[in-house]
């Protein structure tokens, strides 16, 4: 594997104990650079390999909907790891306390983690690093081009990021080496409090675990199955049935034209690199490549640009993270009269005057996924109907993270910041409330797709 995918968080000499992968963002066994790297270290030292996951009792605005989807996927991870002679451990509590204790008790010789640009995840990493005295590595298993290699700074739009990303593809868009059945089997025991962590899901049901969490209860998304197997099947179905028309259908909320892969990509049930490899293979066979190129633009440029934004901008989820031109224009229009003002509760229940906005909100509430085009419209209207850009950001992030399966994600924070704060966009014609932020309207949507059909669809959910 390319060494540029790996960063050293803490130096140190490898000892004789197990190598441990702290799995967080990329919850899969197949096509996982972090797991591949951890196994390479373990084989070099001829020691066992463990994978641990730290289950925190609450995370941002996540509910039982997201936790249940995640835990069902992790149950599959555990079984796939056991088939490779790799033990899976579930820790409960904050990583800064539980992971160092686990490493001490098991005699871990090195710690590897997967990369995540979100502020809270980086704080967890720092808290573990402060009390760890063994080698500690971070591997970007989520991006095709490692975030720190794609660009050394925050990019201000796809125009500058795109050529950097595509130039790097030849180096990084490679086939994965297979994960081996691990040659060294752990024969010992892990002391308390981790003695019962081995074969965790055979001793604990997902339903029981969900009940122990400190999160709101929300209905599960019954239209999608979690896990690596389901993600792979979903990709195959998309390539076969939807990819040929993706270029035209993707921005039409009234038709089923999107990939529906975002929940799998968010939880790491499938590798974006695997998706890109398979779509690129189909592209080489196709006479018309417009849809393939449109999809790869979203998967590679737009998605990895979101990681770039969150990695280099610590204020990615607030007004302070907006570009200067956007802050200036929004400040100039703070006192503009709003035709409508709604509370968070009214937004949450879809109680606005706009049937199209309400339909988008209800799609998200009931399904756990809103159409991509509608997410832009939805967020911009929250800016229009709240008292300030700060309130708009807070409301949009709360709703997105609470209801979307793929909430709490760089794509979500960046998309909301694009809609409300002009991130990765340019100045447009000035108008009330928005200033020079790009505007979207109900009538504009009517000219692009069958609004009535979409509203009717949402009413049936």
C-alpha positions in Angstrom: 0.0 0.0 0.0 1.1 3.6 -0.6 2.9 4.9 2.5 1.3 8.3 2.0 -2.0 6.9 3.3 -0.3 6.6 6.8 0.5 9.3 9.3 2.5 8.7 12.5 0.8 10.2 15.5 3.3 8.9 18.0 6.7 7.4 17.5 7.9 4.3 19.3 9.4 0.9 18.9 7.1 -2.1 18.4 7.0 -4.5 21.3 5.8 -8.1 21.3 2.1 -7.6 22.2 -0.9 -7.5 19.8 -1.4 -4.8 17.2 -4.7 -3.1 17.7 -6.8 -1.4 15.1 -9.2 1.3 16.5 -12.0 1.1 14.0 -14.3 4.1 13.9 -15.2 5.6 10.6 -14.5 2.7 8.3 -16.6 -0.2 9.6 -15.7 -3.0 7.3 -13.3 -5.8 6.8 -12.9 -5.8 3.0 -11.0 -3.0 1.2 -9.9 -1.3 4.4 -6.4 0.3 4.2 -6.3 0.8 8.0 -6.9 -2.9 8.6 -4.4 -3.9 5.9 -1.8 -1.7 7.4 -2.5 -3.0 10.9 -2.2 -6.6 9.7 1.1 -5.8 8.0 2.5 -4.5 11.3 1.2 -7.6 13.2 2.7 -10.0 10.6 6.1 -8.3 10.7 6.2 -8.7 14.5 4.5 -12.1 14.4 1.8 -11.0 16.9 -2.0 -11.3 17.1 -4.2 -8.6 15.6 -7.2 -7.1 17.4 -9.9 -4.7 16.2 -11.7 -2.6 18.7 -14.7 -0.3 18.4 -15.5 2.3 21.1 -19.2 2.7 21.5 -20.0 6.1 23.1 -23.4 6.4 24.7 -24.3 9.6 22.7 -22.8 11.2 19.6 -23.8 14.6 18.4 -27.5 14.4 17.5 -27.6 10.7 16.6 -30.6 8.7 17.6 -31.4 5.0 17.9 -32.0 5.0 14.1 -28.3 5.6 13.3 -27.0 3.5 16.2 -29.1 0.5 15.3 -27.9 0.7 11.6 -24.3 1.0 12.8 -24.5 -1.9 15.3 -26.1 -4.3 12.9 -23.2 -3.5 10.5 -20.6 -4.1 13.2 -22.1 -7.4 14.0 -21.3 -8.5 10.5 -17.8 -7.0 10.9 -17.2 -9.2 14.0 -18.1 -12.3 12.1 -16.0 -11.5 9.1 -13.0 -10.7 11.4 -13.3 -14.0 13.3 -13.2 -15.8 10.0 -9.7 -14.2 9.5 -8.5 -15.1 13.0 -8.8 -11.5 14.2 -10.6 -10.8 17.4 -13.2 -7.9 17.7 -13.7 -6.0 20.9 -16.4 -3.5 21.7 -15.5 -0.9 24.4 -18.2 1.3 25.9 -17.3 4.8 27.0 -15.2 7.7 25.8 -12.0 6.6 23.9 -9.6 8.7 26.0 -10.4 6.5 29.0 -11.3 3.1 27.6 -8.7 2.6 24.8 -5.5 3.3 26.9 -6.8 1.0 29.6 -7.5 -1.8 27.0 -4.1 -1.3 25.5 -2.5 -1.6 28.9 -4.4 -4.8 29.9 -3.9 -6.6 26.5 -0.2 -5.5 26.3 -0.8 -3.9 22.9 2.4 -3.1 21.0 1.0 -0.6 18.4 -2.3 1.2 17.9 -3.7 2.1 14.4 -6.8 4.2 13.7 -8.8 5.2 10.7 -8.9 8.9 9.7 -11.8 11.2 10.4 -11.6 15.0 9.9 -14.5 15.9 12.3 -13.5 17.9 15.4 -14.8 15.5 18.0 -13.0 12.6 16.4 -9.8 14.5 16.3 -10.2 15.4 20.0 -10.7 11.7 20.8 -7.5 10.9 18.9 -5.6 13.6 20.8 -6.9 12.4 24.2 -5.7 8.8 23.4 -2.3 10.0 22.1 -1.6 12.0 25.3 -1.6 8.9 27.5 -0.2 6.4 25.0 3.4 5.4 25.0 3.4 3.0 22.1 3.5 3.6 18.3 0.3 5.2 17.2 -0.7 5.5 13.5 -3.5 7.0 11.5 -4.6 5.7 8.1 -6.9 7.4 5.7 -9.1 4.5 4.7 -12.0 6.7 3.6 -10.6 8.9 0.9 -9.2 7.6 -2.4 -6.6 10.3 -2.1 -5.4 10.7 1.5 -6.8 14.0 2.8 -3.4 15.4 3.8 -2.0 14.4 0.3 -4.8 15.8 -1.8 -4.0 19.3 -0.7 -1.9 20.9 2.1 -4.5 23.6 2.7 -8.2 24.4 2.6 -9.5 24.6 -1.0 -12.1 27.2 -1.8 -14.0 25.2 -4.5 -14.0 22.3 -6.9 -12.4 24.4 -9.5 -9.0 24.4 -7.7 -9.4 21.0 -6.0 -10.5 19.0 -9.1 -7.2 19.1 -11.0 -5.3 18.2 -7.9 -7.6 15.2 -7.2 -7.5 13.9 -10.8 -3.7 14.3 -11.0 -3.4 12.1 -8.0 -5.7 9.3 -9.1 -3.1 7.4 -11.0 -1.0 7.1 -7.8 -3.8 6.2 -5.4 -6.7 4.6 -7.3 -5.3 1.1 -7.1 -6.6 -2.4 -6.4 -6.6 -3.6 -2.8 -4.4 -6.4 -1.7 -6.4 -9.2 0.0 -6.6 -9.4 3.8 -4.9 -12.6 4.9 -6.2 -15.1 7.4 -4.1 -13.9 10.3 -1.3 -16.4 11.0 -1.0 -15.7 14.7 -4.0 -16.7 16.8 -4.5 -15.1 20.3 -4.4 -17.8 22.9 -4.7 -15.8 26.0 -7.4 -14.0 27.9 -8.2 -10.3 28.3 -8.6 -9.3 31.9 -11.5 -7.3 33.3 -13.3 -5.2 32.4 -12.8 -6.5 28.8 -13.1 -10.2 29.6 -16.6 -10.4 28.0 -15.8 -8.3 25.0 -14.7 -11.2 22.9 -17.6 -12.4 20.6 -19.5 -9.4 21.8 -22.5 -9.8 19.6 -23.0 -13.4 20.5 -23.6 -12.2 24.1 -25.4 -9.0 23.4 -28.3 -8.3 21.0 -28.3 -5.0 19.1 -31.7 -4.2 20.6 -30.4 -4.5 24.1 -27.4 -2.3 23.3 -29.5 0.4 21.8 -31.6 0.5 25.0 -28.5 1.3 27.0 -27.7 4.5 25.0 -28.5 8.1 26.1 -30.1 9.0 22.8 -33.6 9.8 21.5 -35.7 6.9 20.1 -36.5 7.1 16.4 -37.9 4.6 14.0 -35.4 2.6 11.9 -35.0 3.0 8.2 -36.6 -0.2 6.8 -35.8 0.5 3.2 -32.1 -0.3 3.5 -30.1 -3.1 5.1 -26.9 -2.3 6.9 -23.5 -4.1 6.5 -20.8 -4.9 3.9 -22.8 -7.5 2.1 -25.8 -5.3 1.6 -23.6 -2.4 0.6 -21.9 -4.5 -2.1 -25.3 -5.6 -3.4 -26.6 -2.1 -3.5 -23.5 -1.0 -5.5 -24.1 -3.8 -8.0 -27.8 -2.9 -8.4 -26.9 0.8 -8.9 -24.4 0.1 -11.6 -26.7 -2.3 -13.4 -30.0 -0.4 -13.2 -29.3 3.3 -12.5 -25.8 4.3 -13.5 -26.6 4.6 -17.3 -29.2 7.3 -16.6 -27.5 8.9 -13.6 -26.4 12.1 -15.4 -30.0 13.0 -16.2 -31.9 11.5 -13.3 -29.7 12.4 -10.3 -31.1 15.9 -9.8 -34.7 15.0 -10.3 -36.3 14.2 -6.9 -39.4 12.9 -8.6 -37.6 9.8 -9.9 -35.5 7.1 -8.3 -32.2 8.1 -9.9 -29.7 8.4 -7.1 -27.3 5.7 -5.9 -28.5 5.5 -2.3 -25.0 4.6 -1.3 -24.5 7.5 1.1 -25.4 5.6 4.3 -23.0 2.9 3.4 -20.2 5.3 2.6 -20.9 7.3 5.8 -20.6 4.2 8.1 -17.8 2.8 6.0 -19.7 -0.3 5.0 -18.2 0.0 1.6 -15.0 1.7 0.4 -15.4 4.7 -1.9 -12.3 3.4 -3.7 -14.1 0.1 -4.5 -17.0 2.1 -5.8 -14.8 4.2 -8.0 -12.9 1.1 -9.3 -16.1 -0.6 -10.4 -17.7 2.5 -11.9 -14.5 3.3 -13.8 -14.4 -0.2 -15.1 -17.9 0.2 -16.5 -17.0 3.6 -17.9 -14.2 2.0 -20.0 -16.8 -0.2 -21.6 -19.4 2.4 -22.2 -19.9 4.4 -25.4 -21.6 7.3 -23.6 -19.7 8.3 -20.4 -21.6 11.3 -19.2 -23.3 9.5 -16.3 -20.1 7.8 -15.2 -18.2 11.1 -15.2 -21.0 12.8 -13.2 -21.0 10.1 -10.6 -17.3 10.0 -10.3 -17.3 13.8 -9.9 -19.6 13.5 -6.9 -17.8 10.5 -5.4 -14.3 11.8 -5.7 -14.1 15.6 -6.1 -17.2 16.7 -4.1 -17.0 14.1 -1.4 -13.2 14.5 -0.8 -13.5 18.3 -1.0 -15.9 18.0 2.0 -13.2 16.2 4.0 -10.7 18.9 3.0 -13.1 21.6 4.3 -13.6 19.9 7.6 -10.0 19.0 8.1 -8.5 22.4 7.5 -11.4 24.5 8.8 -12.1 23.9 12.5 -15.3 26.1 12.3 -16.9 23.9 9.6 -20.2 23.8 11.4 -20.6 27.5 12.2 -20.9 31.0 10.7 -17.2 31.6 11.4 -16.3 28.9 8.9 -17.9 30.8 6.0 -15.6 32.6 3.5 -15.2 36.3 4.2 -17.3 37.5 1.3 -20.2 35.4 2.6 -19.9 36.6 6.1 -19.8 40.2 4.9 -22.9 39.9 2.8 -24.9 38.0 5.4 -23.9 40.5 8.0 -25.2 43.3 5.8 -28.6 41.7 5.5 -29.0 40.6 9.2 -31.8 43.0 9.8 -33.8 42.3 6.6 -37.4 41.5 7.2 -38.2 37.8 6.9 -41.6 37.1 5.3 -41.9 33.9 7.4 -40.2 32.9 10.7 -40.5 29.3 12.0 -39.3 27.7 15.2 -37.2 24.5 15.3 -40.2 22.5 16.3 -42.2 23.8 13.3 -39.4 22.9 11.0 -39.0 19.5 12.5 -42.7 18.7 12.0 -42.8 20.1 8.5 -45.2 22.9 9.4 -44.2 25.6 7.0 -46.3 27.3 4.3 -44.2 25.5 1.6 -45.5 22.1 0.6 -42.2 21.3 -1.2 -40.1 22.0 1.8 -42.4 20.1 4.1 -42.2 17.1 1.7 -38.4 17.1 1.9 -38.5 17.3 5.7 -40.9 14.4 5.9 -38.9 12.3 3.5 -35.9 12.8 5.8 -37.9 12.2 9.0 -39.6 9.0 7.8 -37.0 7.6 5.5 -33.7 8.7 7.0 -32.5 10.1 3.7 -33.5 13.2 1.7 -32.9 13.6 -2.0 -29.6 15.4 -2.7 -31.2 18.2 -4.7 -33.8 18.8 -2.0 -31.2 19.1 0.7 -29.9 22.2 -1.0 -33.4 23.7 -1.3 -34.2 22.6 2.3 -31.2 24.3 3.8 -31.5 27.5 1.9 -35.1 27.9 3.0 -34.1 27.5 6.6 -31.8 30.5 6.1 -34.7 32.4 4.6 -37.1 31.6 7.4 -34.9 32.0 10.5 -33.7 35.1 12.3 -30.0 34.8 11.6 -27.5 32.7 9.7 -26.3 31.2 13.1 -29.8 30.0 13.9 -30.1 28.6 10.4 -26.9 26.6 10.8 -27.9 25.3 14.2 -31.3 24.3 12.9 -30.2 22.6 9.7 -27.4 20.7 11.4 -29.7 19.5 14.2 -32.3 18.2 11.8 -29.8 16.7 9.4 -27.8 14.9 12.1 -30.9 13.7 14.0 -32.8 12.2 11.1 -30.4 11.4 8.3 -28.6 8.1 8.3 -25.6 9.8 6.8 -25.7 12.8 9.1 -22.8 13.8 11.3 -20.6 13.7 8.2 -18.3 16.0 6.4 -20.6 15.9 3.4 -23.5 17.1 5.5 -21.6 19.9 7.2 -20.1 21.1 4.0 -23.4 20.9 2.1 -25.2 23.0 4.7 -22.3 25.5 4.8 -22.5 25.7 1.0 -26.3 26.3 1.1 -26.3 28.9 3.9 -22.7 30.3 3.9 -21.5 30.1 0.3 -18.7 27.6 1.1 -17.2 26.4 -2.2 -19.5 28.7 -4.1 -19.3 32.3 -5.5 -21.2 35.5 -5.0 -24.5 35.8 -6.9 -26.9 38.6 -7.5 -27.8 40.4 -4.3 -31.3 40.0 -2.8 -33.0 40.4 0.7 -31.9 38.1 3.5 -29.5 36.1 1.3 -27.4 38.9 0.2 -25.1 37.4 -2.4 -25.6 33.8 -1.3 -27.1 31.6 -4.1 -30.9 31.6 -4.0 -33.3 28.7 -4.7 -37.0 29.1 -5.1 -40.2 27.0 -5.3 -40.9 28.3 -8.8 -37.3 27.5 -9.9 -37.8 23.9 -8.7 -41.1 23.6 -10.7 -39.1 24.4 -13.8 -36.7 21.5 -13.1 -38.9 18.6 -12.0 -42.4 17.5 -11.3 -42.9 19.1 -7.9 -46.4 17.7 -7.4 -45.2 14.2 -8.0 -42.4 14.6 -5.4 -44.9 16.0 -2.9 -47.3 13.2 -3.5 -44.5 10.6 -3.1 -43.5 12.1 0.3 -47.1 12.0 1.5 -47.2 8.2 1.0 -44.2 7.6 3.3 
